[in-house]
């Protein structure tokens, strides 16, 4: 068998968020304050709605979870306490959203004070890239996104290749048009999950768990990819893979996408 085309991209963890991204995130989120408040009140205008959409909904789901924990837990008491506590929380809930989201509420201050937590987004950006910001950084596509786009025969990613990307062969689409469009977001989402969790595990010196995360992610991604392949690439002798691996030299995940023909 011969490789029709092959892409290899190494995920990099940015030292910081790209210029302008954090400021844009803060401005956008603060601008949503009034809409968030209005949406909450539209869905939960009174205590009966709170009990239905939050209290009972949460307690019912929690009861299903508790049914699986086994006899070492006092399930009935735990479930009862959670249900009773939520049933009397409407007044506190209403006061809380008013204090946060009503005009003059503390929501904008909290956005500013907690903004550093958003810097965890750089783990995701290292995998997918980010769009350009006005007066800020130039947009890029990173390996997880590039790999998915190449599966669909998209030629645009080549414009964003850098020293962390290699491509060989002649690109062709390997997915059926409609299925590829529908399945691609799921492949990307799970690839990002695998990249981020593997990096977290490695930072915690959990190398065996890191490798398990990568292996499990590859299994799911391959199952998704098989659904999206076109008739030709489902044929005997053809093999298309989108695989994560740990690249020690780069201290991060490497993504390899290969289109092999008989």
N, C-alpha and C positions, 0 to 999 in steps of 0.2 A: 504493500500500500504506500501511497505517496501523499505528502502534505500539499493540499491545494493552497492553503494559507495558514499562517500561524501568528498569533499576537501574544506578546509577553509584556506585562506591565507590573511594576512594583509600586505598591501603596506606600506613600510617605506620610508621616505625621507632621503637620505644620507646627512649627515652634509656637506660633500664635495665630489668631484669626487673621485672615487677609484684611488689608486696610479697608475701612469703611463698612465691613460686614456687621460688626457689633453695633455701631452707631445706627445703621439702617434697621437692624433688628429691634433696638430699643425704641426708635421713632415709630416704627410700624406697630409694635405691640401697644405702646401708649395710645396711639391713634384709635385703637380698637376698644378703649374703655367704655364709651357710651354704648357701643353695639353689644358688647358682652353683657352689660347690665340689662339692656332692653331684651336681649334674647333669653336671659335667665328668667326675667319676669314674665315673658310671653309663654314660656313652657311651664313655669311653676308660679302661677299668680296667687296661690292660696295654700292653706295647710293641707287640704285634701289632695292637691296635686303633688305637694311635697311627699306625702305619705305614699302615693301611688308610684311616682317616678323615681324617688330616691329611697325612701324607707323600705317599702315592701320589695321593690326591685332588688335592693342590696341584700336584704335579709333572705329572700328566696334563693338568690345565687349562692349566698354564704352557706345556707342549709345544704345545698347540693354538694358543696365542697366538703363540709363537715361529714357528710355521709361516707366519705372515702378515707377518713383518717384512722379508723380502727378503734378498738375497745379501750385503748390506753387513755382516751380522752372522754371527759364528761360531756358528750355531744349535746344532750338536751339542755343542760344548764348554759353552756356556751352560746348555743343558738338563741335561747330565751333572752339572755343578757344583751346580746347584740341587737335583737329585734326591739326590745323594750327601750334601750337607749336611743335608738334612731327615731322611735315613734314620738318622742317628746322633744325633738331637736329643731322643729320648724322655726321657732322664735329666734333661736341662736343663729340658725342658717340665714334667715332674712336679715338680721342685724349685721351679720358678717359680710354679706354681699353689698349691703348698702354702705357700710364703712369702707369697703374696698373700691366699689365701682361707681357709686353715685357721684355726681358732680362734687369735686372737692375731696373725693376719697383718696386713700393712700396708695392705690394701685401704681401710679407713676413712680412714686418713691421706692416702692418695692422692686419695680423693674430695674431701677438704677442700682439699688443696693445688692441685688442678686445677679446682676449682669455677668459677673465673672463665671458663674455656673454655666452660662451659655457657651463658654470656651470649650466645653466638652464636645461641642459640635465640630471641632477640628478633626476629631476621630472619623466622623462621617465624611467631612469634606475631603480628607485624605483619600478616601475610597471613591467618592463620586465626583468631586470637584465643586465648583461654585460659579455662579453667574457674575458678570461684571457689576460693579457698583458705581453710581454716579460720583465722580470725584475721588473714587477709591481704586480698588484693585481690578486688574484685567481678569476676565472669566476664563476658567479652564475646565476641561473634562479629564477626570482621573480614571484609573484602570477599571473599576467596577462598571462605570458608565460606558467607557470605551468598548469593553468586551461585549456588552449587550448590544450596543449599536452596530458593531461589526457583524454580529450574528445575523442582523437584518440587511446586511450589505450596504450600510450607510458609509459613505466615503468622507463625511465631514470630520470624523475624529482625527484623521491623519494630519489635519491642520494644527492640532493641539499636541501632537507628539513632542516629547522632550527626551532628555537623556534616560528617563526611567521607562521608556517604551521602545519595544522593537517589533517590527513587522516584516514578514517575509511572504513571498508568494503573490498570488493574484486574488484579490478579494472577490467573493461572491456571496450572495445571500444564501443562508442555509435554512431559513424558516419559511413556512407558509405565510402569505401576506397577512391575513386576518389573525390567525392564531399567534403569529410572531408578535404582532402589535399588542395583543391582549396578554400574552404570557410574559413578555419582556419586563414589565414593571415588577412582576413577582420574582423573576430571576434576580433582578437588580436588588430588590429589597432583601432577599435572603443572602445575597453576596455581601451586602453591606453589614448585615447582622453577623455573618461569619467573620468578616474583617475586623469589626469593632470588638467583638467578644474575644477573638483570638489575641488581639493586641492587649486587651485588658488582662487576659489570663497570663500572657507572657510577662507583663509588667509585675504581676503578682508571683512570678517564678513558678507558675503552675503549667509547666511545659507539657506534661502528659495530657492535662485537660485541654490545653491549647490545641494539641494535635487531634484530640477527639472532636473538638468543636469544628475544626476544619474538615475532618472526614465526614462528620454528620451533615455539615453544610453542603459538601459536594454531592452527597447522596440525594438530598432534596433538590438541589439545582439540576442535577442530571435528570431526575424524574420530571421536572418541569420542562426542561429542554426537549425531552423526547416527545412531549405533547405538541410542541411548536414546530418541529422539523417538517420540511416539505417532503413530498413523495420521493424525490431523488435521494435525499440524505437519510431517508428511512430504509433505503435499499441495502441489499447484501453487500458487505465490504466497505460501506461508508461508515465513518465514525466522526461524530462532532462532540467535542468536550469543552466545557467551561469549568475550569478547575482552580481551586484555591490551594496554595501550598505555603509553608513557612520558609521565608528566605532569610537565613541567618545573617548574611552580609548586609542586608538592608534593614534588619531588625524589624521586619514587618511582613505582611502577606504579599505574595506574588500571585497574580492572576494570569493563567495561560488558557488561551482559546485556540483550539485547533480544528481545522476542517480537513479530514483525511479521506481520500478517494481510493477505490480498489485499483 
